[in-house]
């Protein structure tokens, strides 16, 4: 959860709006994320809910919270991998069909994301490991 000093400035990751993420082609969100990318940064994975999405690049996680009825206002939260102290993945099981990713960020705390069982959570974990280890 976001630390008190960050409240109101980052997405509330306890909100159901960032849960049950479904994998999508990264190209589906590229036009929204492209203005935020720095030189050499590449979009690798993308996951969406009905309106919101989470994008994983080779440098950070970008969470987009679409606001308002028209959806024209979007709050982007950038979480660099360099600030990850630890993370855990939980694969989908027989009874619990969702996978989970918990990331522990220095100065921010825990960020928890739930993914549909169709998500390759192991590949996501391997990618994060490659950038933080």
Secondary structure, DSSP 8 states (H G I E B T S, - for coil): ---GGGTTTS--TTSGGGSSBEEE-THHHHHHHGGG--TT--EEEEEE-SS-EEEEESSEEEEEEEETTT--EEEEEEEEGGGEEEEEEE---SS--EEEEEEEETTTEEEEEEEETTS-HHHHHHHHHHHH-
